[in-house]
């Protein structure tokens, strides 16, 4: 990476114009953005981290004078990781709170449920915290996604790892919803390119806690490589059950499983897990000084260790602010889109690759790389894999 960008030290210019756009969520001195997080359901750990990351960047921007003299007002609603609750939350934020944009909404099914509510009122869906293809396909002018898709993450990472491990029987365990299916399909595509297919497939319902029958099925099929379409407790539960029964295949998860909660809550049995990732986990003792500085700033402010989901929230707000700044004093949905369609964000301190957008390009980048849990900590083990 030739350039490094430190968001926390980037001062947004302040130049309040004499007029302002008559657009929902934009006033003379405020830009109102909303976000829907899981603050009470199975992804509450992620939701909390995402929210704090967003708050940190909002506070920094507002302390620096805002965007063309406007402060950002962040409103957050809880979905409990339930698509029906996500619709209700979107209705409140869009119709009652009059947000300008939905930023960093977490969850695939939840985003898909909420987007029609937003799009009816010309409200952007910006940097959702999910890597599903539906976040930018089919094309919609109000969609902007930032992360390599679950499908491409697995499709590109699995073949090399399977070769390294000399895997013979490839299997999958996945959540029976849009998220899990994307991971499973990525694995199918990787195998199809090799003239192979899954030796065994098994799924579970969202919110499941017992994985004994699924692990028994994979063990009986003699699987030596398992693609995981799992998130936090499902990853921990499945691997924990496997270790208990003496079943030790290579486990590969997506970026949804790339979180410190896996090794913190799962302990030693989680060692060896691989996961795809797009930004680096910000450990407080990270070797990179800028990343270590950021992590300790977060820790000081919230008395909580930052995580990769803290970074997702932080970067989502930062990217929004950069585009809003570029859009100029007369901020509107149209001027924001015009700015986004020429945006190029350089590599950052968190290891993200360069991202760019265009009139027909709504995915910032399609690159991911591999990390592995080694001695209770994520270690980057590969470079970015290009399609």
Short mmCIF file of the C-alpha atoms (twelve columns), coordinates in Angstrom:
data_MODEL
# 
_entry.id   MODEL 
# 
loop_
_atom_site.group_PDB 
_atom_site.id 
_atom_site.type_symbol 
_atom_site.label_atom_id 
_atom_site.label_alt_id 
_atom_site.label_comp_id 
_atom_site.label_asym_id 
_atom_site.label_seq_id 
_atom_site.Cartn_x 
_atom_site.Cartn_y 
_atom_site.Cartn_z 
_atom_site.pdbx_PDB_model_num 
ATOM 1   C CA . UNK A 1   0.000   0.000   0.000   1 
ATOM 2   C CA . UNK A 2   1.596   3.209   -1.158  1 
ATOM 3   C CA . UNK A 3   -0.640  5.536   0.778   1 
ATOM 4   C CA . UNK A 4   -1.991  5.425   4.276   1 
ATOM 5   C CA . UNK A 5   -4.858  7.504   5.530   1 
ATOM 6   C CA . UNK A 6   -5.534  8.258   9.182   1 
ATOM 7   C CA . UNK A 7   -9.221  9.225   9.506   1 
ATOM 8   C CA . UNK A 8   -8.929  10.382  13.094  1 
ATOM 9   C CA . UNK A 9   -6.407  13.018  12.086  1 
ATOM 10  C CA . UNK A 10  -8.222  14.199  8.962   1 
ATOM 11  C CA . UNK A 11  -9.834  17.584  9.507   1 
ATOM 12  C CA . UNK A 12  -12.943 18.185  7.451   1 
ATOM 13  C CA . UNK A 13  -13.047 21.686  6.052   1 
ATOM 14  C CA . UNK A 14  -15.691 23.985  7.424   1 
ATOM 15  C CA . UNK A 15  -17.242 26.371  4.965   1 
ATOM 16  C CA . UNK A 16  -20.889 26.976  5.618   1 
ATOM 17  C CA . UNK A 17  -22.658 28.241  2.537   1 
ATOM 18  C CA . UNK A 18  -25.307 30.936  2.510   1 
ATOM 19  C CA . UNK A 19  -28.008 28.464  1.467   1 
ATOM 20  C CA . UNK A 20  -28.819 24.860  2.184   1 
ATOM 21  C CA . UNK A 21  -30.664 22.109  0.344   1 
ATOM 22  C CA . UNK A 22  -34.289 21.496  1.175   1 
ATOM 23  C CA . UNK A 23  -33.769 17.755  1.537   1 
ATOM 24  C CA . UNK A 24  -35.083 15.383  4.194   1 
ATOM 25  C CA . UNK A 25  -32.646 15.215  7.092   1 
ATOM 26  C CA . UNK A 26  -30.686 18.305  6.083   1 
ATOM 27  C CA . UNK A 27  -31.103 21.674  7.775   1 
ATOM 28  C CA . UNK A 28  -28.954 24.784  8.041   1 
ATOM 29  C CA . UNK A 29  -26.898 23.310  10.881  1 
ATOM 30  C CA . UNK A 30  -27.647 19.538  10.995  1 
ATOM 31  C CA . UNK A 31  -27.456 16.360  8.931   1 
ATOM 32  C CA . UNK A 32  -29.576 13.592  10.426  1 
ATOM 33  C CA . UNK A 33  -28.467 10.038  9.709   1 
ATOM 34  C CA . UNK A 34  -29.949 6.828   11.039  1 
ATOM 35  C CA . UNK A 35  -28.785 3.309   11.691  1 
ATOM 36  C CA . UNK A 36  -30.487 0.068   12.659  1 
ATOM 37  C CA . UNK A 37  -28.454 -2.232  14.900  1 
ATOM 38  C CA . UNK A 38  -29.026 -5.457  16.774  1 
ATOM 39  C CA . UNK A 39  -28.816 -4.255  20.360  1 
ATOM 40  C CA . UNK A 40  -30.840 -7.038  21.983  1 
ATOM 41  C CA . UNK A 41  -30.656 -10.149 19.782  1 
ATOM 42  C CA . UNK A 42  -28.033 -12.743 18.750  1 
ATOM 43  C CA . UNK A 43  -25.770 -10.097 17.152  1 
ATOM 44  C CA . UNK A 44  -25.998 -7.608  20.023  1 
ATOM 45  C CA . UNK A 45  -22.230 -7.825  20.489  1 
ATOM 46  C CA . UNK A 46  -21.692 -6.666  16.912  1 
ATOM 47  C CA . UNK A 47  -24.429 -4.058  17.175  1 
ATOM 48  C CA . UNK A 48  -22.896 -2.448  20.253  1 
ATOM 49  C CA . UNK A 49  -19.461 -2.287  18.636  1 
ATOM 50  C CA . UNK A 50  -20.803 -0.895  15.379  1 
ATOM 51  C CA . UNK A 51  -22.748 1.784   17.276  1 
ATOM 52  C CA . UNK A 52  -19.717 2.888   19.318  1 
ATOM 53  C CA . UNK A 53  -17.531 3.066   16.216  1 
ATOM 54  C CA . UNK A 54  -20.107 5.288   14.538  1 
ATOM 55  C CA . UNK A 55  -20.385 7.489   17.623  1 
ATOM 56  C CA . UNK A 56  -16.616 7.960   17.775  1 
ATOM 57  C CA . UNK A 57  -16.386 9.248   14.212  1 
ATOM 58  C CA . UNK A 58  -19.506 11.423  14.573  1 
ATOM 59  C CA . UNK A 59  -18.019 13.033  17.690  1 
ATOM 60  C CA . UNK A 60  -14.698 13.658  15.929  1 
ATOM 61  C CA . UNK A 61  -16.382 15.267  12.927  1 
ATOM 62  C CA . UNK A 62  -18.627 17.453  15.080  1 
ATOM 63  C CA . UNK A 63  -15.695 18.528  17.243  1 
ATOM 64  C CA . UNK A 64  -13.913 19.601  14.051  1 
ATOM 65  C CA . UNK A 65  -16.852 21.809  13.057  1 
ATOM 66  C CA . UNK A 66  -18.991 19.368  11.138  1 
ATOM 67  C CA . UNK A 67  -19.505 19.244  7.384   1 
ATOM 68  C CA . UNK A 68  -19.856 22.693  5.791   1 
ATOM 69  C CA . UNK A 69  -20.956 23.958  9.196   1 
ATOM 70  C CA . UNK A 70  -23.510 21.204  9.773   1 
ATOM 71  C CA . UNK A 71  -23.187 18.827  12.720  1 
ATOM 72  C CA . UNK A 72  -24.092 15.166  12.235  1 
ATOM 73  C CA . UNK A 73  -26.963 13.874  14.353  1 
ATOM 74  C CA . UNK A 74  -26.927 10.074  14.647  1 
ATOM 75  C CA . UNK A 75  -30.130 8.201   15.531  1 
ATOM 76  C CA . UNK A 76  -30.044 4.459   16.221  1 
ATOM 77  C CA . UNK A 77  -32.870 1.928   16.479  1 
ATOM 78  C CA . UNK A 78  -32.790 -1.717  17.593  1 
ATOM 79  C CA . UNK A 79  -33.925 -4.550  15.306  1 
ATOM 80  C CA . UNK A 80  -33.047 -7.446  17.591  1 
ATOM 81  C CA . UNK A 81  -31.813 -9.068  14.345  1 
ATOM 82  C CA . UNK A 82  -35.444 -9.519  13.314  1 
ATOM 83  C CA . UNK A 83  -36.433 -8.383  9.786   1 
ATOM 84  C CA . UNK A 84  -39.940 -7.442  10.934  1 
ATOM 85  C CA . UNK A 85  -38.528 -5.204  13.667  1 
ATOM 86  C CA . UNK A 86  -36.100 -3.762  11.130  1 
ATOM 87  C CA . UNK A 87  -39.065 -2.627  9.016   1 
ATOM 88  C CA . UNK A 88  -40.647 -0.903  12.029  1 
ATOM 89  C CA . UNK A 89  -37.319 0.727   12.901  1 
ATOM 90  C CA . UNK A 90  -36.897 1.928   9.309   1 
ATOM 91  C CA . UNK A 91  -40.408 3.365   9.276   1 
ATOM 92  C CA . UNK A 92  -39.655 5.352   12.429  1 
ATOM 93  C CA . UNK A 93  -36.302 6.647   11.217  1 
ATOM 94  C CA . UNK A 94  -37.490 7.477   7.697   1 
ATOM 95  C CA . UNK A 95  -41.007 8.765   8.289   1 
ATOM 96  C CA . UNK A 96  -40.853 10.172  11.824  1 
ATOM 97  C CA . UNK A 97  -37.221 11.154  12.366  1 
ATOM 98  C CA . UNK A 98  -36.760 12.168  8.703   1 
ATOM 99  C CA . UNK A 99  -33.233 10.818  8.281   1 
ATOM 100 C CA . UNK A 100 -31.166 11.784  5.251   1 
ATOM 101 C CA . UNK A 101 -29.437 8.395   4.959   1 
ATOM 102 C CA . UNK A 102 -29.413 4.953   6.555   1 
ATOM 103 C CA . UNK A 103 -25.797 4.220   7.486   1 
ATOM 104 C CA . UNK A 104 -24.214 0.926   8.580   1 
ATOM 105 C CA . UNK A 105 -27.476 -0.983  9.054   1 
ATOM 106 C CA . UNK A 106 -26.486 -4.470  10.246  1 
ATOM 107 C CA . UNK A 107 -27.799 -7.735  8.823   1 
ATOM 108 C CA . UNK A 108 -28.651 -9.099  5.377   1 
ATOM 109 C CA . UNK A 109 -32.307 -9.998  5.871   1 
ATOM 110 C CA . UNK A 110 -32.817 -6.840  7.906   1 
ATOM 111 C CA . UNK A 111 -31.451 -4.578  5.175   1 
ATOM 112 C CA . UNK A 112 -33.533 -6.287  2.510   1 
ATOM 113 C CA . UNK A 113 -36.652 -5.797  4.609   1 
ATOM 114 C CA . UNK A 114 -35.946 -2.122  5.350   1 
ATOM 115 C CA . UNK A 115 -34.751 -0.884  1.956   1 
ATOM 116 C CA . UNK A 116 -38.220 -0.543  0.355   1 
ATOM 117 C CA . UNK A 117 -39.249 1.777   3.204   1 
ATOM 118 C CA . UNK A 118 -36.177 3.930   2.600   1 
ATOM 119 C CA . UNK A 119 -36.275 3.978   -1.169  1 
ATOM 120 C CA . UNK A 120 -39.887 5.125   -1.220  1 
ATOM 121 C CA . UNK A 121 -38.692 8.318   0.506   1 
ATOM 122 C CA . UNK A 122 -35.432 8.677   -1.450  1 
ATOM 123 C CA . UNK A 123 -33.307 7.691   1.579   1 
ATOM 124 C CA . UNK A 124 -29.866 6.214   0.854   1 
ATOM 125 C CA . UNK A 125 -28.766 2.778   2.065   1 
ATOM 126 C CA . UNK A 126 -25.122 3.507   2.786   1 
ATOM 127 C CA . UNK A 127 -22.380 1.005   3.742   1 
ATOM 128 C CA . UNK A 128 -24.647 -1.677  5.266   1 
ATOM 129 C CA . UNK A 129 -22.856 -4.054  7.629   1 
ATOM 130 C CA . UNK A 130 -23.388 -7.125  5.509   1 
ATOM 131 C CA . UNK A 131 -21.488 -8.447  2.538   1 
ATOM 132 C CA . UNK A 132 -24.482 -9.843  0.648   1 
ATOM 133 C CA . UNK A 133 -24.625 -9.180  -3.089  1 
ATOM 134 C CA . UNK A 134 -28.117 -7.733  -2.702  1 
ATOM 135 C CA . UNK A 135 -26.572 -4.692  -1.031  1 
ATOM 136 C CA . UNK A 136 -25.534 -3.476  -4.493  1 
ATOM 137 C CA . UNK A 137 -27.378 -5.814  -6.884  1 
ATOM 138 C CA . UNK A 138 -29.605 -5.283  -8.679  1 
ATOM 139 C CA . UNK A 139 -28.386 -1.744  -9.323  1 
ATOM 140 C CA . UNK A 140 -30.194 1.010   -7.462  1 
ATOM 141 C CA . UNK A 141 -29.010 4.613   -7.282  1 
ATOM 142 C CA . UNK A 142 -29.561 4.673   -3.506  1 
ATOM 143 C CA . UNK A 143 -27.418 1.613   -2.731  1 
ATOM 144 C CA . UNK A 144 -23.754 1.880   -1.709  1 
ATOM 145 C CA . UNK A 145 -21.897 -1.182  -0.383  1 
ATOM 146 C CA . UNK A 146 -18.294 -1.313  0.807   1 
ATOM 147 C CA . UNK A 147 -17.230 -4.930  1.357   1 
ATOM 148 C CA . UNK A 148 -16.330 -7.890  -0.804  1 
ATOM 149 C CA . UNK A 149 -19.360 -10.157 -0.853  1 
ATOM 150 C CA . UNK A 150 -19.659 -13.315 1.217   1 
ATOM 151 C CA . UNK A 151 -20.048 -15.135 -2.080  1 
ATOM 152 C CA . UNK A 152 -16.765 -13.810 -3.512  1 
ATOM 153 C CA . UNK A 153 -14.918 -14.107 -0.195  1 
ATOM 154 C CA . UNK A 154 -15.485 -17.864 -0.075  1 
ATOM 155 C CA . UNK A 155 -15.353 -18.426 -3.828  1 
ATOM 156 C CA . UNK A 156 -11.872 -16.897 -3.992  1 
ATOM 157 C CA . UNK A 157 -10.353 -17.903 -0.643  1 
ATOM 158 C CA . UNK A 158 -11.515 -21.519 -0.430  1 
ATOM 159 C CA . UNK A 159 -9.652  -23.028 -3.442  1 
ATOM 160 C CA . UNK A 160 -6.166  -22.002 -2.315  1 
ATOM 161 C CA . UNK A 161 -6.796  -23.085 1.272   1 
ATOM 162 C CA . UNK A 162 -8.306  -26.397 0.140   1 
ATOM 163 C CA . UNK A 163 -5.190  -26.998 -1.941  1 
ATOM 164 C CA . UNK A 164 -2.870  -26.107 0.951   1 
ATOM 165 C CA . UNK A 165 -4.729  -28.517 3.227   1 
ATOM 166 C CA . UNK A 166 -5.044  -31.197 0.546   1 
ATOM 167 C CA . UNK A 167 -8.760  -31.355 1.342   1 
ATOM 168 C CA . UNK A 168 -10.638 -34.320 -0.082  1 
ATOM 169 C CA . UNK A 169 -14.177 -33.983 1.243   1 
ATOM 170 C CA . UNK A 170 -15.494 -30.410 1.340   1 
ATOM 171 C CA . UNK A 171 -18.657 -29.818 3.356   1 
ATOM 172 C CA . UNK A 172 -20.675 -26.856 4.625   1 
ATOM 173 C CA . UNK A 173 -22.694 -25.777 7.639   1 
ATOM 174 C CA . UNK A 174 -24.730 -22.625 7.064   1 
ATOM 175 C CA . UNK A 175 -27.479 -20.452 8.498   1 
ATOM 176 C CA . UNK A 176 -30.725 -21.081 6.626   1 
ATOM 177 C CA . UNK A 177 -31.299 -17.509 5.437   1 
ATOM 178 C CA . UNK A 178 -29.965 -15.014 2.900   1 
ATOM 179 C CA . UNK A 179 -26.646 -14.662 4.713   1 
ATOM 180 C CA . UNK A 180 -25.887 -18.358 5.066   1 
ATOM 181 C CA . UNK A 181 -27.004 -19.141 1.548   1 
ATOM 182 C CA . UNK A 182 -24.556 -16.574 0.137   1 
ATOM 183 C CA . UNK A 183 -21.663 -18.270 1.933   1 
ATOM 184 C CA . UNK A 184 -22.814 -21.722 0.835   1 
ATOM 185 C CA . UNK A 185 -23.194 -20.584 -2.793  1 
ATOM 186 C CA . UNK A 186 -19.689 -19.125 -2.739  1 
ATOM 187 C CA . UNK A 187 -18.414 -22.535 -1.714  1 
ATOM 188 C CA . UNK A 188 -20.468 -24.201 -4.441  1 
ATOM 189 C CA . UNK A 189 -18.979 -21.868 -7.048  1 
ATOM 190 C CA . UNK A 190 -15.423 -22.592 -5.853  1 
ATOM 191 C CA . UNK A 191 -16.020 -26.337 -6.081  1 
ATOM 192 C CA . UNK A 192 -17.812 -26.162 -9.424  1 
ATOM 193 C CA . UNK A 193 -14.766 -24.475 -10.962 1 
ATOM 194 C CA . UNK A 194 -12.801 -27.585 -9.916  1 
ATOM 195 C CA . UNK A 195 -15.431 -30.025 -11.165 1 
ATOM 196 C CA . UNK A 196 -16.391 -30.911 -7.598  1 
ATOM 197 C CA . UNK A 197 -19.327 -30.435 -5.260  1 
ATOM 198 C CA . UNK A 198 -19.994 -30.498 -1.517  1 
ATOM 199 C CA . UNK A 199 -19.738 -33.954 0.017   1 
ATOM 200 C CA . UNK A 200 -22.295 -32.900 2.624   1 
ATOM 201 C CA . UNK A 201 -24.463 -29.843 3.299   1 
ATOM 202 C CA . UNK A 202 -26.313 -29.109 6.523   1 
ATOM 203 C CA . UNK A 203 -28.024 -25.986 7.833   1 
ATOM 204 C CA . UNK A 204 -29.583 -24.508 10.966  1 
ATOM 205 C CA . UNK A 205 -32.284 -21.943 11.713  1 
ATOM 206 C CA . UNK A 206 -31.334 -18.416 12.781  1 
ATOM 207 C CA . UNK A 207 -30.939 -18.301 16.566  1 
ATOM 208 C CA . UNK A 208 -30.081 -22.006 16.970  1 
ATOM 209 C CA . UNK A 209 -27.870 -23.004 19.902  1 
ATOM 210 C CA . UNK A 210 -27.521 -26.795 19.519  1 
ATOM 211 C CA . UNK A 211 -25.392 -28.065 16.644  1 
ATOM 212 C CA . UNK A 212 -24.879 -31.674 17.722  1 
ATOM 213 C CA . UNK A 213 -26.947 -33.185 14.899  1 
ATOM 214 C CA . UNK A 214 -25.264 -31.046 12.222  1 
ATOM 215 C CA . UNK A 215 -21.758 -31.857 13.468  1 
ATOM 216 C CA . UNK A 216 -22.618 -35.550 13.700  1 
ATOM 217 C CA . UNK A 217 -23.756 -35.427 10.078  1 
ATOM 218 C CA . UNK A 218 -20.537 -33.766 8.916   1 
ATOM 219 C CA . UNK A 219 -18.410 -36.162 10.938  1 
ATOM 220 C CA . UNK A 220 -20.250 -39.157 9.518   1 
ATOM 221 C CA . UNK A 221 -19.517 -37.865 6.005   1 
ATOM 222 C CA . UNK A 222 -15.800 -37.811 6.910   1 
ATOM 223 C CA . UNK A 223 -15.503 -34.109 5.979   1 
ATOM 224 C CA . UNK A 224 -11.973 -32.722 6.225   1 
ATOM 225 C CA . UNK A 225 -12.828 -29.119 5.218   1 
ATOM 226 C CA . UNK A 226 -15.961 -27.265 6.359   1 
ATOM 227 C CA . UNK A 227 -17.182 -23.940 4.980   1 
ATOM 228 C CA . UNK A 228 -19.048 -22.108 7.760   1 
ATOM 229 C CA . UNK A 229 -21.964 -19.795 6.976   1 
ATOM 230 C CA . UNK A 230 -22.082 -18.930 10.675  1 
ATOM 231 C CA . UNK A 231 -21.752 -15.790 12.797  1 
ATOM 232 C CA . UNK A 232 -20.766 -15.582 16.507  1 
ATOM 233 C CA . UNK A 233 -22.375 -18.147 18.783  1 
ATOM 234 C CA . UNK A 234 -23.042 -20.511 15.891  1 
ATOM 235 C CA . UNK A 235 -19.350 -20.557 14.983  1 
ATOM 236 C CA . UNK A 236 -18.387 -21.130 18.612  1 
ATOM 237 C CA . UNK A 237 -21.116 -23.726 19.151  1 
ATOM 238 C CA . UNK A 238 -20.344 -25.706 16.007  1 
ATOM 239 C CA . UNK A 239 -16.557 -25.762 16.435  1 
ATOM 240 C CA . UNK A 240 -16.876 -26.446 20.153  1 
ATOM 241 C CA . UNK A 241 -19.134 -29.420 19.451  1 
ATOM 242 C CA . UNK A 242 -16.731 -30.678 16.785  1 
ATOM 243 C CA . UNK A 243 -13.702 -30.497 19.091  1 
ATOM 244 C CA . UNK A 244 -15.638 -32.354 21.835  1 
ATOM 245 C CA . UNK A 245 -16.325 -35.248 19.495  1 
ATOM 246 C CA . UNK A 246 -12.785 -35.408 18.115  1 
ATOM 247 C CA . UNK A 247 -13.838 -33.989 14.752  1 
ATOM 248 C CA . UNK A 248 -11.111 -31.587 13.558  1 
ATOM 249 C CA . UNK A 249 -11.480 -30.555 9.927   1 
ATOM 250 C CA . UNK A 250 -10.227 -27.248 8.547   1 
ATOM 251 C CA . UNK A 251 -12.926 -24.664 9.312   1 
ATOM 252 C CA . UNK A 252 -13.296 -21.631 7.019   1 
ATOM 253 C CA . UNK A 253 -15.735 -18.839 7.854   1 
ATOM 254 C CA . UNK A 254 -16.623 -15.558 6.179   1 
ATOM 255 C CA . UNK A 255 -16.031 -12.026 7.454   1 
ATOM 256 C CA . UNK A 256 -19.164 -12.505 9.598   1 
ATOM 257 C CA . UNK A 257 -17.072 -14.832 11.779  1 
ATOM 258 C CA . UNK A 258 -14.058 -12.505 11.827  1 
ATOM 259 C CA . UNK A 259 -14.489 -11.080 15.324  1 
ATOM 260 C CA . UNK A 260 -12.559 -11.209 18.592  1 
ATOM 261 C CA . UNK A 261 -15.723 -12.519 20.257  1 
ATOM 262 C CA . UNK A 262 -14.985 -15.898 18.690  1 
ATOM 263 C CA . UNK A 263 -11.717 -16.445 20.556  1 
ATOM 264 C CA . UNK A 264 -12.791 -14.480 23.647  1 
ATOM 265 C CA . UNK A 265 -15.961 -16.505 24.176  1 
ATOM 266 C CA . UNK A 266 -14.908 -19.775 22.556  1 
ATOM 267 C CA . UNK A 267 -11.445 -20.056 24.053  1 
ATOM 268 C CA . UNK A 268 -8.745  -22.503 23.001  1 
ATOM 269 C CA . UNK A 269 -11.008 -24.725 20.832  1 
ATOM 270 C CA . UNK A 270 -11.301 -21.819 18.373  1 
ATOM 271 C CA . UNK A 271 -7.589  -21.926 17.521  1 
ATOM 272 C CA . UNK A 272 -7.105  -22.900 13.888  1 
ATOM 273 C CA . UNK A 273 -10.279 -21.280 12.541  1 
ATOM 274 C CA . UNK A 274 -9.779  -19.398 9.278   1 
ATOM 275 C CA . UNK A 275 -11.975 -16.486 8.223   1 
ATOM 276 C CA . UNK A 276 -12.027 -14.044 5.365   1 
ATOM 277 C CA . UNK A 277 -11.693 -10.374 6.279   1 
ATOM 278 C CA . UNK A 278 -11.605 -6.915  4.710   1 
ATOM 279 C CA . UNK A 279 -10.282 -4.753  7.570   1 
ATOM 280 C CA . UNK A 280 -7.934  -5.689  10.380  1 
ATOM 281 C CA . UNK A 281 -9.016  -6.253  13.978  1 
ATOM 282 C CA . UNK A 282 -7.697  -3.327  16.092  1 
ATOM 283 C CA . UNK A 283 -5.912  -4.977  19.014  1 
ATOM 284 C CA . UNK A 284 -4.700  -2.552  21.669  1 
ATOM 285 C CA . UNK A 285 -1.137  -3.864  21.332  1 
ATOM 286 C CA . UNK A 286 -1.149  -3.868  17.523  1 
ATOM 287 C CA . UNK A 287 2.303   -3.372  15.998  1 
ATOM 288 C CA . UNK A 288 1.082   -0.581  13.693  1 
ATOM 289 C CA . UNK A 289 1.389   2.693   15.624  1 
ATOM 290 C CA . UNK A 290 -1.557  4.477   13.910  1 
ATOM 291 C CA . UNK A 291 -3.844  1.494   14.478  1 
ATOM 292 C CA . UNK A 292 -2.672  1.125   18.083  1 
ATOM 293 C CA . UNK A 293 -3.262  4.858   18.670  1 
ATOM 294 C CA . UNK A 294 -6.815  4.573   17.298  1 
ATOM 295 C CA . UNK A 295 -7.565  1.474   19.379  1 
ATOM 296 C CA . UNK A 296 -6.402  3.125   22.588  1 
ATOM 297 C CA . UNK A 297 -8.383  6.286   21.798  1 
ATOM 298 C CA . UNK A 298 -11.524 4.146   21.449  1 
ATOM 299 C CA . UNK A 299 -10.709 2.288   24.682  1 
ATOM 300 C CA . UNK A 300 -10.228 5.572   26.559  1 
ATOM 301 C CA . UNK A 301 -13.524 6.993   25.309  1 
ATOM 302 C CA . UNK A 302 -15.773 3.969   25.835  1 
ATOM 303 C CA . UNK A 303 -13.857 1.858   28.393  1 
ATOM 304 C CA . UNK A 304 -14.290 -1.040  25.999  1 
ATOM 305 C CA . UNK A 305 -11.915 -2.799  23.633  1 
ATOM 306 C CA . UNK A 306 -12.532 -1.919  19.970  1 
ATOM 307 C CA . UNK A 307 -13.297 -4.648  17.453  1 
ATOM 308 C CA . UNK A 308 -13.496 -5.024  13.709  1 
ATOM 309 C CA . UNK A 309 -17.180 -4.065  13.936  1 
ATOM 310 C CA . UNK A 310 -16.172 -0.851  15.713  1 
ATOM 311 C CA . UNK A 311 -14.031 -0.195  12.646  1 
ATOM 312 C CA . UNK A 312 -16.921 -0.923  10.257  1 
ATOM 313 C CA . UNK A 313 -19.089 1.665   11.994  1 
ATOM 314 C CA . UNK A 314 -16.281 4.199   12.167  1 
ATOM 315 C CA . UNK A 315 -15.394 3.849   8.487   1 
ATOM 316 C CA . UNK A 316 -19.026 3.956   7.374   1 
ATOM 317 C CA . UNK A 317 -19.526 7.358   9.018   1 
ATOM 318 C CA . UNK A 318 -16.167 8.564   7.745   1 
ATOM 319 C CA . UNK A 319 -16.993 7.572   4.156   1 
ATOM 320 C CA . UNK A 320 -20.382 9.248   4.442   1 
ATOM 321 C CA . UNK A 321 -18.769 12.441  5.748   1 
ATOM 322 C CA . UNK A 322 -16.167 12.497  2.981   1 
ATOM 323 C CA . UNK A 323 -18.863 12.261  0.314   1 
ATOM 324 C CA . UNK A 324 -21.094 14.823  2.037   1 
ATOM 325 C CA . UNK A 325 -18.133 17.188  2.226   1 
ATOM 326 C CA . UNK A 326 -17.429 16.697  -1.472  1 
ATOM 327 C CA . UNK A 327 -21.118 17.262  -2.297  1 
ATOM 328 C CA . UNK A 328 -20.730 20.873  -1.150  1 
ATOM 329 C CA . UNK A 329 -22.810 23.224  1.013   1 
ATOM 330 C CA . UNK A 330 -26.069 22.515  -0.845  1 
ATOM 331 C CA . UNK A 331 -26.373 18.908  0.290   1 
ATOM 332 C CA . UNK A 332 -29.142 16.832  -1.240  1 
ATOM 333 C CA . UNK A 333 -29.569 13.207  -2.201  1 
ATOM 334 C CA . UNK A 334 -28.724 14.111  -5.799  1 
ATOM 335 C CA . UNK A 335 -25.592 16.079  -4.905  1 
ATOM 336 C CA . UNK A 336 -24.470 13.305  -2.546  1 
ATOM 337 C CA . UNK A 337 -24.881 10.670  -5.278  1 
ATOM 338 C CA . UNK A 338 -23.002 12.870  -7.746  1 
ATOM 339 C CA . UNK A 339 -20.129 13.120  -5.248  1 
ATOM 340 C CA . UNK A 340 -20.159 9.396   -4.489  1 
ATOM 341 C CA . UNK A 341 -20.002 8.564   -8.169  1 
ATOM 342 C CA . UNK A 342 -16.499 10.072  -8.293  1 
ATOM 343 C CA . UNK A 343 -15.258 8.962   -4.856  1 
ATOM 344 C CA . UNK A 344 -11.939 7.173   -4.454  1 
ATOM 345 C CA . UNK A 345 -10.974 6.313   -0.868  1 
ATOM 346 C CA . UNK A 346 -7.287  5.392   -0.369  1 
ATOM 347 C CA . UNK A 347 -6.070  2.467   1.775   1 
ATOM 348 C CA . UNK A 348 -6.476  3.216   5.465   1 
ATOM 349 C CA . UNK A 349 -4.829  2.383   8.787   1 
ATOM 350 C CA . UNK A 350 -7.098  -0.645  9.202   1 
ATOM 351 C CA . UNK A 351 -5.682  -2.399  6.159   1 
ATOM 352 C CA . UNK A 352 -8.637  -1.741  3.863   1 
ATOM 353 C CA . UNK A 353 -7.747  -1.702  0.163   1 
ATOM 354 C CA . UNK A 354 -8.578  1.298   -2.020  1 
ATOM 355 C CA . UNK A 355 -12.281 1.659   -2.776  1 
ATOM 356 C CA . UNK A 356 -14.031 3.557   -5.556  1 
ATOM 357 C CA . UNK A 357 -17.511 4.129   -6.917  1 
ATOM 358 C CA . UNK A 358 -19.076 5.261   -10.174 1 
ATOM 359 C CA . UNK A 359 -22.403 5.933   -11.919 1 
ATOM 360 C CA . UNK A 360 -22.898 2.184   -12.413 1 
ATOM 361 C CA . UNK A 361 -20.571 0.932   -9.634  1 
ATOM 362 C CA . UNK A 362 -22.121 0.513   -6.213  1 
ATOM 363 C CA . UNK A 363 -19.585 -1.835  -4.594  1 
ATOM 364 C CA . UNK A 364 -16.481 -0.073  -3.280  1 
ATOM 365 C CA . UNK A 365 -14.125 -3.027  -3.658  1 
ATOM 366 C CA . UNK A 366 -14.271 -6.792  -4.116  1 
ATOM 367 C CA . UNK A 367 -11.087 -7.792  -2.271  1 
ATOM 368 C CA . UNK A 368 -10.693 -9.925  0.857   1 
ATOM 369 C CA . UNK A 369 -7.902  -11.857 2.569   1 
ATOM 370 C CA . UNK A 370 -7.502  -14.602 5.161   1 
ATOM 371 C CA . UNK A 371 -6.864  -14.500 8.893   1 
ATOM 372 C CA . UNK A 372 -6.498  -17.393 11.313  1 
ATOM 373 C CA . UNK A 373 -6.924  -17.627 15.075  1 
ATOM 374 C CA . UNK A 374 -3.500  -18.541 16.442  1 
ATOM 375 C CA . UNK A 375 -2.959  -18.708 20.215  1 
ATOM 376 C CA . UNK A 376 -6.190  -16.836 20.867  1 
ATOM 377 C CA . UNK A 377 -5.639  -13.969 18.437  1 
ATOM 378 C CA . UNK A 378 -6.410  -13.264 14.783  1 
ATOM 379 C CA . UNK A 379 -3.332  -13.262 12.556  1 
ATOM 380 C CA . UNK A 380 -3.386  -12.146 8.913   1 
ATOM 381 C CA . UNK A 381 -2.187  -15.117 6.823   1 
ATOM 382 C CA . UNK A 382 -2.699  -14.066 3.212   1 
ATOM 383 C CA . UNK A 383 -2.658  -11.110 0.869   1 
ATOM 384 C CA . UNK A 384 -5.817  -9.785  -0.764  1 
ATOM 385 C CA . UNK A 385 -7.174  -12.255 -3.323  1 
ATOM 386 C CA . UNK A 386 -8.292  -10.635 -6.559  1 
ATOM 387 C CA . UNK A 387 -11.206 -12.058 -8.572  1 
# 
